[in-house]
Amino acid sequence: MNHSVSHRWRAAALTVIAAAVLAWPGLAVAQTATGQARAVQATTTSLFGSNTATLADTGTLEGVGDARAASMIVGNVGSIVGAETLDATTMAWPDQVVSQVSLTSVGVEIGAARIAADTVIATAQAALDAPASASSLIGNLSINGVPVAVTGEPNQRVSIPGGQLVINEQRMSSSGMTVNALRATVAGLADVVIASATAGIQ
């Protein structure tokens, strides 16, 4: 069962902060804010079509002063994905947006590929008048029991049986920066994203 929680007290607190800052003369204030954090998104493909499932998804921010959170003690998508302590948060201040997601004991199984990691964390941050930034942290990553060296560079690619694993996948768009800590794809079977964070502000 999804134990997602909204943490509306955070939104209320941020609303008070936003009101105070808006009243301060000379401070730049955002007109739009974009943010979302999601622990897992798994799209599977079969003869009957495709199906997408998500775990611990905050949904998108409604604007400046909003804050959202989602969490699960344990989560899984069939036999494809399993993880523990899934936590996702996204918050918008008048001058910045921060989104972060973390999981532990992560396991992904697609076809002949078995991917495991002790810890997976993704963070995206956007501020007014500054470039957006993103990062990810992956502890003890392995594929089929073989350790994988994580370089920390964006869009590191590693081959897996029938497809590829992208580590620290980063994409910039007009709405902001998105980072996917892990993205495993096997053609005709599944596209699995672990720890996705988006932040944008204008």
Protein Blocks (a to p, Z undefined) as FASTA:
>chain_A
ZZbdfklmlmmmmmmmmmmmmmpghiacdfbdcddddfbdcddddfkbccdddehiebja
fbehiacddddfbdcehjlbgcehiaddddddfkbccdddddehiacdehjbccddfbdc
ddddddehiacddddddehiaeehiacddehiahiacddehiacdehiacddfkbccddf
bacddehiaccdehiaddddZZ
